[in-house]
Amino acid sequence: MPIARAARRAAVRLGAVALTGALLAACGSGGSGGASDAAGGKVTLTVDLFGSFGYKEAGLYAEYEKLHPGVTIKQTDTEDEQDYWKSLQTRLAGGGGLADVQGVEVGRIASVTQQQADRFEDLAKYGANDLKDQFAEAKWSAATTKDGRVLGLGTDVGPEAMCYRTDLLAEAGLPTDREELARRWATWDGYLELGKQYKAKAPRGSAWLDSVGSLYTIMIGQEEERYYDASGKLVYEENPAVKAAWDAATEAAGAGLSAKLDQWSPQWNQAFAAGSFATIPCPAWMLGYIKGQAGDAGKGKWDIAKLPGGAGNWGGSYLTVPRAAAHKKEAYELIKWLTAPEQQAKLFRKQGNFPSSTGAIAKVADAKDPYFSGAPIGRIFGDAAKAAPVQILGVHDKNVADQITNALSEVERKGTAPDKAWANARKGVANVMG
């Protein structure tokens, strides 16, 4: 998620365009901040996130406020990460309207460390380097500049699985056992073949998956090299992994397997409860999102199986403190506590956000989720996290991904030919790159 989340989230996460103007006012007061950090007394910390990080829902804010009398936490939230990032860039450029804590999706963190480091606090000044051993090396290093500044603390990672509706699969005459499904869709070809079988007998108004964009994203999450190579060169156009994911997504669109929903849209949110799709590529942070959208009526109807094609990662986020934050020291103390192993473990058990803290991973190995039919989420996502590749991240990683998924939306929703849509994606990337 955080996908990006979301992770867009994540994630992600809820009516974002209409909220943008309100967020600028609500995110807190900008300013140099030094005096208020030292003043003591009552402090209101503002937290601005995208999607569903789950802190409020898991009761962590309330717990922190109880442990720290005088501290009040106010959160604002934008559902769509793209909208959130655009708004954040505007505020960073102007230096005002920034919260004490700002979330950053993993696909943006290279932009922060390589292009915007002077706009964020070096958390090493507050002792962050003492926390290094708590995090996976890849998670820690991605938020650290070449000269050693620590610009963010890792929240979650996005090990991938496949979430599915057991009731819809049963109506279509397909198996519902998670182990059997994992065997049947061990490959992406197998997954698409099952989708064609589902379509032939699907309940009315239900498709095999939510969108071909989510299929593309989950597949590309299984790759170490995606849009950039290790030298920082943009390589997406010639990368066979990108082509394979694009081809699978356009095949799914052509076969009519998608519900044609833009992720994070109001229609997509409503579809979780309406049964508009039977399967959804599912990074760990998506579990809390599904619960929020499908509600109590969905409990026991959902389950989780191993992902086709091997392990991968989609999303994950960081918490940062802008230079213009009003309460920098207090903000650091909050994000230090929120990302500690104990809190990451609580968050996973309650919301599904998989820990980036190595200590927390061991604490959740036996976790099961009754909402998802008792699925052993600790084992499923823990195994995926251990096997997932360490991905190469570039400055415009998220921008490239967004242009490609936007083009895939053209294919499935407007009937644009795949070759033309790919050309549009390339033009979009060129515009982003300037």
GUTOR-143804 format. One record per residue (C-alpha): x, y, z; residue number from 1; residue in one letter. Coordinates in Angstrom, 2 decimals, m for minus. Layout:
SITE        x        y        z  num  residu
SITE        X        Y        Z  NUM       a
...
***
This chain:
SITE        x        y        z  num  residu
SITE     0.00     0.00     0.00    1       m
SITE     0.28     0.66     0.88    2       p
SITE    m1.10    m0.19    m3.38    3       i
SITE     0.77     2.23    m3.85    4       a
SITE    m0.51     0.14    m3.04    5       r
SITE    m2.25     1.26    m3.49    6       a
SITE    m1.47     0.23    m3.52    7       a
SITE    m1.95     2.38    m5.03    8       r
SITE    m1.93     1.08    m2.69    9       r
SITE    m2.53     1.06    m2.78   10       a
SITE    m3.83     1.90    m2.63   11       a
SITE    m5.86     3.30    m3.39   12       v
SITE    m7.67     3.56    m1.77   13       r
SITE   m11.40     6.38    m2.20   14       l
SITE   m13.64     9.75    m4.89   15       g
SITE   m10.22    11.26    m5.19   16       a
SITE   m10.59    13.92    m7.88   17       v
SITE   m13.37    15.66    m6.00   18       a
SITE   m11.36    15.59    m2.79   19       l
SITE    m8.17    17.12    m4.13   20       t
SITE    m9.08    20.70    m3.30   21       g
SITE   m10.30    19.76     0.15   22       a
SITE    m7.13    17.81     0.84   23       l
SITE    m4.96    20.84     0.21   24       l
SITE    m6.69    22.58     3.07   25       a
SITE    m7.07    19.56     5.31   26       a
SITE    m3.58    18.12     5.07   27       c
SITE    m2.21    20.47     7.68   28       g
SITE    m0.25    23.62     7.87   29       s
SITE     3.08    23.87     6.17   30       g
SITE     5.95    25.81     7.63   31       g
SITE     9.52    25.49     8.75   32       s
SITE     8.43    23.61    11.83   33       g
SITE    11.43    23.81    14.16   34       g
SITE     9.86    25.79    17.02   35       a
SITE     6.75    23.66    17.37   36       s
SITE     8.85    20.50    17.54   37       d
SITE    10.53    21.74    20.71   38       a
SITE     7.51    23.39    22.31   39       a
SITE     5.99    20.30    23.90   40       g
SITE     2.38    20.23    25.06   41       g
SITE    m0.51    19.32    22.84   42       k
SITE     0.30    18.43    19.24   43       v
SITE    m1.96    17.59    16.32   44       t
SITE    m0.12    15.43    13.80   45       l
SITE    m1.48    15.39    10.26   46       t
SITE    m1.08    12.26     8.15   47       v
SITE    m1.83    12.28     4.41   48       d
SITE    m2.11     8.89     2.69   49       l
SITE    m3.49     7.19    m0.40   50       f
SITE    m5.76     4.19    m0.43   51       g
SITE    m6.09     2.11     2.73   52       s
SITE    m2.99     1.91     4.89   53       f
SITE    m5.26     0.54     7.61   54       g
SITE    m3.86     2.39    10.63   55       y
SITE    m7.15     3.91    11.67   56       k
SITE    m9.12     0.73    10.95   57       e
SITE    m6.68    m1.39    12.98   58       a
SITE    m6.93     0.98    15.94   59       g
SITE    m3.28     2.01    15.84   60       l
SITE    m3.90     5.75    15.91   61       y
SITE    m6.11     5.39    18.97   62       a
SITE    m3.47     3.23    20.64   63       e
SITE    m0.73     5.77    19.93   64       y
SITE    m2.82     8.64    21.24   65       e
SITE    m3.45     6.69    24.45   66       k
SITE     0.28     6.03    24.85   67       l
SITE     1.09     9.70    24.11   68       h
SITE    m1.32    12.03    25.95   69       p
SITE    m1.52    15.37    24.21   70       g
SITE    m1.02    13.91    20.72   71       v
SITE    m3.95    13.92    18.30   72       t
SITE    m3.67    12.32    14.86   73       i
SITE    m5.72    13.53    11.91   74       k
SITE    m5.59    11.57     8.65   75       q
SITE    m6.65    12.52     5.15   76       t
SITE    m6.88     9.93     2.42   77       d
SITE    m7.05     9.90    m1.39   78       t
SITE    m8.31     6.74    m3.03   79       e
SITE    m6.36     6.93    m6.28   80       d
SITE    m2.58     7.04    m5.88   81       e
SITE    m2.09     8.89    m9.16   82       q
SITE    m4.30    11.74    m7.93   83       d
SITE    m2.53    11.71    m4.58   84       y
SITE     0.93    11.92    m6.16   85       w
SITE    m0.03    14.81    m8.43   86       k
SITE    m1.40    16.74    m5.48   87       s
SITE     1.70    15.97    m3.40   88       l
SITE     3.99    17.20    m6.18   89       q
SITE     2.09    20.50    m6.33   90       t
SITE     2.39    20.99    m2.60   91       r
SITE     6.06    20.01    m2.47   92       l
SITE     6.83    22.54    m5.19   93       a
SITE     4.99    25.28    m3.32   94       g
SITE     6.18    24.27     0.13   95       g
SITE     2.73    24.64     1.71   96       g
SITE    m0.26    22.46     2.55   97       g
SITE     1.93    19.50     3.46   98       l
SITE     1.09    17.07     6.22   99       a
SITE     3.51    16.08     8.97  100       d
SITE     3.56    12.58     7.49  101       v
SITE     3.19    11.82     3.78  102       q
SITE     2.85     8.33     2.31  103       g
SITE     4.92     7.39    m0.75  104       v
SITE     4.22     4.35    m2.93  105       e
SITE     7.21     2.11    m3.66  106       v
SITE     7.08     2.95    m7.37  107       g
SITE     7.71     6.62    m6.49  108       r
SITE    10.48     6.17    m3.94  109       i
SITE    13.31     6.40    m6.51  110       a
SITE    11.91     9.77    m7.56  111       s
SITE    12.06    10.89    m3.92  112       v
SITE    15.62     9.71    m3.31  113       t
SITE    17.08    10.75    m6.66  114       q
SITE    15.16    13.91    m7.55  115       q
SITE    13.41    15.32    m4.47  116       q
SITE    15.67    14.48    m1.53  117       a
SITE    15.97    18.10    m0.42  118       d
SITE    12.21    18.29     0.11  119       r
SITE    12.14    15.50     2.71  120       f
SITE    13.64    15.19     6.17  121       e
SITE    16.69    13.01     6.66  122       d
SITE    15.34    10.65     9.30  123       l
SITE    18.86     9.67    10.27  124       a
SITE    18.98    12.96    12.19  125       k
SITE    16.43    11.48    14.58  126       y
SITE    18.16     8.11    14.97  127       g
SITE    16.61     6.15    12.08  128       a
SITE    19.82     4.29    11.31  129       n
SITE    19.33     2.36    14.55  130       d
SITE    16.27     0.79    12.90  131       l
SITE    18.04    m0.55     9.81  132       k
SITE    18.27    m4.14    11.03  133       d
SITE    14.49    m4.26    11.52  134       q
SITE    13.83    m4.09     7.78  135       f
SITE    14.58    m6.20     4.73  136       a
SITE    17.68    m4.78     3.03  137       e
SITE    15.86    m4.05    m0.24  138       a
SITE    13.12    m2.14     1.57  139       k
SITE    15.60    m0.06     3.57  140       w
SITE    18.02     0.72     0.77  141       s
SITE    15.30     1.88    m1.64  142       a
SITE    14.53     4.85     0.63  143       a
SITE    18.19     5.75     1.27  144       t
SITE    20.09     8.20    m0.93  145       t
SITE    23.58     7.53    m2.24  146       k
SITE    25.02     9.88     0.39  147       d
SITE    23.24     8.01     3.20  148       g
SITE    20.16    10.12     3.90  149       r
SITE    17.17     8.07     5.08  150       v
SITE    14.02     9.58     3.57  151       l
SITE    11.35     7.09     4.57  152       g
SITE    10.49     4.12     6.76  153       l
SITE     8.95     1.09     5.10  154       g
SITE     5.37     0.12     5.87  155       t
SITE     4.29    m2.99     3.99  156       d
SITE     5.36    m5.02     0.98  157       v
SITE     3.03    m6.54    m1.59  158       g
SITE     3.57   m10.32    m1.92  159       p
SITE     1.05   m11.60    m4.41  160       e
SITE    m1.67   m14.26    m4.45  161       a
SITE    m5.05   m14.71    m6.14  162       m
SITE    m8.27   m13.88    m4.29  163       c
SITE   m11.47   m15.49    m5.52  164       y
SITE   m15.17   m15.88    m4.81  165       r
SITE   m15.94   m19.50    m3.92  166       t
SITE   m19.68   m19.08    m4.44  167       d
SITE   m19.29   m17.77    m7.99  168       l
SITE   m16.80   m20.47    m8.97  169       l
SITE   m19.14   m23.14    m7.59  170       a
SITE   m22.07   m21.75    m9.62  171       e
SITE   m19.95   m22.03   m12.76  172       a
SITE   m18.99   m25.63   m11.98  173       g
SITE   m15.35   m24.90   m11.20  174       l
SITE   m13.36   m26.14    m8.19  175       p
SITE   m13.20   m23.96    m5.09  176       t
SITE   m10.45   m25.67    m3.11  177       d
SITE    m7.42   m23.39    m2.92  178       r
SITE    m4.89   m26.18    m3.42  179       e
SITE    m6.68   m27.60    m6.45  180       e
SITE    m7.02   m24.16    m8.01  181       l
SITE    m3.33   m23.50    m7.46  182       a
SITE    m2.60   m26.67    m9.45  183       r
SITE    m5.10   m25.82   m12.20  184       r
SITE    m3.74   m22.30   m12.66  185       w
SITE    m0.07   m23.01   m12.00  186       a
SITE     0.68   m21.05   m15.18  187       t
SITE    m0.93   m17.93   m16.61  188       w
SITE    m2.09   m19.95   m19.60  189       d
SITE    m3.89   m22.21   m17.14  190       g
SITE    m5.46   m19.21   m15.45  191       y
SITE    m6.78   m17.83   m18.74  192       l
SITE    m8.07   m21.27   m19.74  193       e
SITE   m10.02   m21.54   m16.48  194       l
SITE   m11.33   m18.06   m17.20  195       g
SITE   m12.72   m19.21   m20.53  196       k
SITE   m14.40   m22.15   m18.80  197       q
SITE   m15.86   m19.78   m16.22  198       y
SITE   m17.20   m17.44   m18.88  199       k
SITE   m19.10   m20.30   m20.52  200       a
SITE   m21.13   m20.95   m17.35  201       k
SITE   m20.68   m17.77   m15.34  202       a
SITE   m23.47   m16.37   m13.19  203       p
SITE   m25.19   m13.50   m14.95  204       r
SITE   m23.32   m10.22   m14.64  205       g
SITE   m20.08   m11.79   m13.48  206       s
SITE   m16.72   m11.83   m15.29  207       a
SITE   m13.58   m13.85   m14.58  208       w
SITE   m11.46   m10.92   m13.34  209       l
SITE   m11.87    m7.26   m12.52  210       d
SITE    m9.64    m5.67   m15.16  211       s
SITE    m6.86    m6.61   m17.53  212       v
SITE    m4.79    m3.84   m15.95  213       g
SITE    m4.69    m5.77   m12.70  214       s
SITE    m3.64    m8.90   m14.60  215       l
SITE    m0.78    m7.02   m16.27  216       y
SITE     0.33    m5.46   m12.98  217       t
SITE     0.40    m8.72   m11.05  218       i
SITE     2.37   m10.45   m13.83  219       m
SITE     4.97    m7.72   m14.14  220       i
SITE     5.33    m7.85   m10.37  221       g
SITE     6.92   m11.28   m10.80  222       q
SITE     9.90    m9.79   m12.61  223       e
SITE    13.15    m8.33   m11.28  224       e
SITE    13.73    m6.15   m14.34  225       e
SITE    10.67    m4.36   m15.67  226       r
SITE    10.98    m0.76   m16.86  227       y
SITE    14.60     0.01   m16.01  228       y
SITE    17.75    m2.06   m15.92  229       d
SITE    20.29    m1.98   m13.11  230       a
SITE    22.22     0.85   m14.79  231       s
SITE    19.14     3.10   m14.75  232       g
SITE    18.43     2.75   m18.46  233       k
SITE    14.77     2.71   m19.56  234       l
SITE    14.24    m0.73   m21.14  235       v
SITE    10.50    m1.41   m21.04  236       y
SITE    10.07    m1.31   m24.83  237       e
SITE    12.45    m4.20   m25.44  238       e
SITE    11.83    m6.15   m22.22  239       n
SITE    10.25    m9.55   m23.08  240       p
SITE     8.66    m9.71   m19.63  241       a
SITE     6.70    m6.53   m20.32  242       v
SITE     5.60    m7.91   m23.70  243       k
SITE     4.49   m11.22   m22.17  244       a
SITE     2.37    m9.45   m19.54  245       a
SITE     0.93    m7.10   m22.16  246       w
SITE     0.06   m10.00   m24.47  247       d
SITE    m1.66   m11.95   m21.68  248       a
SITE    m3.68    m8.89   m20.69  249       a
SITE    m4.79    m8.12   m24.24  250       t
SITE    m5.66   m11.80   m24.76  251       e
SITE    m7.89   m11.65   m21.69  252       a
SITE    m9.52    m8.50   m23.04  253       a
SITE   m10.10   m10.07   m26.44  254       g
SITE   m11.64   m13.17   m24.87  255       a
SITE   m14.08   m11.06   m22.86  256       g
SITE   m12.79   m12.28   m19.49  257       l
SITE   m12.72    m8.88   m17.82  258       s
SITE   m15.42    m6.89   m16.05  259       a
SITE   m13.84    m3.80   m17.72  260       k
SITE   m13.49    m1.90   m14.47  261       l
SITE   m10.92     0.80   m13.86  262       d
SITE    m9.25     0.03   m10.58  263       q
SITE   m10.02     2.45    m7.74  264       w
SITE   m13.07     3.83    m9.58  265       s
SITE   m16.46     3.99    m7.78  266       p
SITE   m17.75     1.28   m10.13  267       q
SITE   m14.83    m0.99    m9.19  268       w
SITE   m15.50    m0.43    m5.50  269       n
SITE   m19.16    m1.36    m5.89  270       q
SITE   m18.25    m4.49    m7.86  271       a
SITE   m16.73    m6.23    m4.83  272       f
SITE   m20.11    m6.51    m3.16  273       a
SITE   m22.06    m7.03    m6.40  274       a
SITE   m20.15   m10.17    m7.45  275       g
SITE   m19.07    m8.59   m10.73  276       s
SITE   m15.92   m10.72   m10.93  277       f
SITE   m14.83   m14.12    m9.63  278       a
SITE   m11.08   m13.58    m9.23  279       t
SITE    m8.79   m10.66    m8.57  280       i
SITE    m4.98   m10.58    m8.54  281       p
SITE    m4.35    m9.90    m4.90  282       c
SITE    m1.29    m8.43    m3.18  283       p
SITE    m1.51    m8.73     0.60  284       a
SITE    m2.66    m5.14     1.10  285       w
SITE    m5.72    m5.85    m1.05  286       m
SITE    m7.25    m8.01     1.71  287       l
SITE    m8.23    m5.02     3.83  288       g
SITE    m9.58    m3.26     0.76  289       y
SITE   m11.77    m6.22    m0.15  290       i
SITE   m13.16    m6.39     3.38  291       k
SITE   m13.97    m2.70     3.29  292       g
SITE   m15.75    m2.86    m0.06  293       q
SITE   m17.46    m6.26     0.16  294       a
SITE   m18.51    m5.74     3.78  295       g
SITE   m19.84    m8.28     6.25  296       d
SITE   m21.92    m9.96     3.55  297       a
SITE   m18.72   m11.10     1.85  298       g
SITE   m17.31   m12.97     4.84  299       k
SITE   m16.75   m16.64     4.01  300       g
SITE   m17.42   m16.13     0.30  301       k
SITE   m13.82   m15.19    m0.46  302       w
SITE   m10.72   m17.38    m0.41  303       d
SITE    m7.06   m17.06    m1.42  304       i
SITE    m4.83   m19.34    m3.51  305       a
SITE    m1.24   m19.30    m4.68  306       k
SITE    m0.55   m17.04    m7.65  307       l
SITE    m0.07   m18.44   m11.17  308       p
SITE     3.43   m18.24   m12.58  309       g
SITE     5.43   m17.91    m9.35  310       g
SITE     5.97   m15.35    m6.63  311       a
SITE     5.90   m11.61    m7.14  312       g
SITE     5.43    m8.26    m5.45  313       n
SITE     2.93    m5.51    m6.16  314       w
SITE     3.22    m2.32    m4.21  315       g
SITE     4.18    m1.49    m0.69  316       g
SITE     4.79     1.95     0.70  317       s
SITE     6.83     4.31     2.86  318       y
SITE     6.09     6.97     5.43  319       l
SITE     8.04    10.19     5.00  320       t
SITE     8.35    13.54     6.77  321       v
SITE     8.49    16.58     4.46  322       p
SITE    10.98    19.36     5.21  323       r
SITE     8.01    21.73     5.44  324       a
SITE     6.22    19.65     8.09  325       a
SITE     5.15    21.58    11.18  326       a
SITE     6.06    18.84    13.68  327       h
SITE     9.01    16.93    12.29  328       k
SITE    10.37    15.28    15.45  329       k
SITE     6.92    14.19    16.63  330       e
SITE     6.14    12.94    13.11  331       a
SITE     9.28    10.80    13.14  332       y
SITE     8.32     9.29    16.49  333       e
SITE     4.91     8.40    15.09  334       l
SITE     6.20     6.71    11.94  335       i
SITE     8.90     4.91    13.95  336       k
SITE     6.14     3.43    16.11  337       w
SITE     3.77     2.64    13.22  338       l
SITE     6.49     0.76    11.32  339       t
SITE     7.85    m1.15    14.33  340       a
SITE     7.54    m4.96    14.19  341       p
SITE     4.77    m5.09    16.80  342       e
SITE     2.54    m2.67    14.92  343       q
SITE     3.28    m4.21    11.52  344       q
SITE     2.25    m7.61    12.90  345       a
SITE    m1.00    m6.19    14.31  346       k
SITE    m1.75    m4.48    11.01  347       l
SITE    m1.32    m7.69     9.02  348       f
SITE    m3.55    m9.71    11.31  349       r
SITE    m6.31    m7.10    11.18  350       k
SITE    m5.98    m5.63     7.67  351       q
SITE    m3.70    m7.93     5.63  352       g
SITE    m0.86    m5.45     4.99  353       n
SITE     2.19    m7.73     4.87  354       f
SITE     5.13    m6.53     6.99  355       p
SITE     8.38    m5.16     5.62  356       s
SITE     9.84    m5.62     9.09  357       s
SITE    11.77    m8.88     9.31  358       t
SITE    10.81    m9.25    12.97  359       g
SITE     7.12    m8.92    12.18  360       a
SITE     7.19   m11.56     9.42  361       i
SITE     8.04   m14.27    11.94  362       a
SITE     5.22   m13.10    14.21  363       k
SITE     2.53   m13.65    11.56  364       v
SITE     3.62   m16.97    10.04  365       a
SITE     0.63   m18.80    11.52  366       d
SITE    m1.99   m16.15    10.72  367       a
SITE    m5.31   m17.21     9.22  368       k
SITE    m8.17   m15.00     8.08  369       d
SITE   m11.76   m16.08     8.81  370       p
SITE   m13.11   m13.53     6.32  371       y
SITE   m11.24   m15.38     3.56  372       f
SITE   m12.57   m18.81     4.52  373       s
SITE    m9.80   m19.37     7.04  374       g
SITE    m7.06   m19.04     4.42  375       a
SITE    m3.55   m19.40     5.90  376       p
SITE    m2.54   m15.88     4.92  377       i
SITE     0.67   m15.96     6.95  378       g
SITE     1.92   m18.96     5.00  379       r
SITE     0.61   m17.94     1.56  380       i
SITE     1.96   m14.40     1.65  381       f
SITE     5.02   m15.31     3.70  382       g
SITE     6.11   m17.89     1.12  383       d
SITE     5.46   m15.37    m1.67  384       a
SITE     7.48   m12.68     0.12  385       a
SITE    10.46   m15.01     0.54  386       k
SITE    10.42   m16.04    m3.13  387       a
SITE     9.59   m12.67    m4.73  388       a
SITE    12.36   m11.01    m6.77  389       p
SITE    14.06    m7.84    m5.58  390       v
SITE    12.78    m5.41    m8.18  391       q
SITE    14.83    m2.75    m9.92  392       i
SITE    13.14     0.62    m9.40  393       l
SITE    13.62     3.63   m11.66  394       g
SITE    12.81     7.29   m11.27  395       v
SITE     9.68     7.07   m13.44  396       h
SITE     8.79     3.48   m12.59  397       d
SITE     5.23     4.23   m11.50  398       k
SITE     4.65     6.68   m14.36  399       n
SITE     5.60     4.06   m16.95  400       v
SITE     3.35     1.49   m15.29  401       a
SITE     0.44     3.93   m15.23  402       d
SITE     0.78     4.72   m18.94  403       q
SITE     0.72     1.01   m19.80  404       i
SITE    m2.29     0.22   m17.63  405       t
SITE    m4.10     3.27   m19.03  406       n
SITE    m3.48     1.89   m22.52  407       a
SITE    m4.82    m1.51   m21.48  408       l
SITE    m7.97     0.21   m20.26  409       s
SITE    m8.38     1.56   m23.80  410       e
SITE    m8.18    m1.98   m25.15  411       v
SITE   m10.78    m3.46   m22.83  412       e
SITE   m13.18    m0.52   m22.51  413       r
SITE   m12.96     1.19   m25.91  414       k
SITE   m11.95    m1.71   m28.13  415       g
SITE    m8.70     0.00   m29.17  416       t
SITE    m6.43    m2.35   m31.12  417       a
SITE    m3.52    m3.56   m28.94  418       p
SITE    m0.87    m2.20   m31.33  419       d
SITE    m2.45     1.25   m31.33  420       k
SITE    m2.87     1.19   m27.55  421       a
SITE     0.80     0.25   m27.14  422       w
SITE     1.78     3.18   m29.34  423       a
SITE    m0.35     5.42   m27.12  424       n
SITE     1.43     4.06   m24.06  425       a
SITE     4.82     4.87   m25.61  426       r
SITE     3.68     8.43   m26.37  427       k
SITE     2.46     8.79   m22.80  428       g
SITE     5.79     7.60   m21.41  429       v
SITE     7.65    10.01   m23.69  430       a
SITE     5.50    12.89   m22.41  431       n
SITE     6.14    11.90   m18.79  432       v
SITE     9.87    11.72   m19.42  433       m
SITE     9.76    15.23   m20.87  434       g
***
